[in-house]
């Protein structure tokens, strides 16, 4: 649960998404070079879509805020998903260095604790800058 909203519901609560984005923008505005990491805009999961929309809104409200996007579940993407990604703006992130943190974060969410989940935590992930 995020913001006391059930899984998948935040995408359909535009007013709440705007309030969250405004809070994120105000918080980010307190930093010299704020960066916001959010799921890729084309991710099919409703919560990931909502996080991306909130990030977009926060970036508009705080022009200094630099948004980075990442693929959450690459195995669920269509074969042509790469067409929507600007390859000239890709960066590699050494996810292996953060593997233990990611596994703890995954374990904190009941919906993410299947046996196959551990195998999905790769050695690196791609972030669109």
Secondary structure, DSSP 4 states (H G I P E B T S, - for coil): -BTTB-TT-GGG-HHHHHHHHHHHHHHHTTSTT-EEEEE-TT--SHHHHHHHHHHHHHHHH-TTPEEEEE-S-GGGS-TTGGGGS-GGGEEEE-GGGGHHHHHHHHHTSGGG--HHHHHT--S-EEEE-
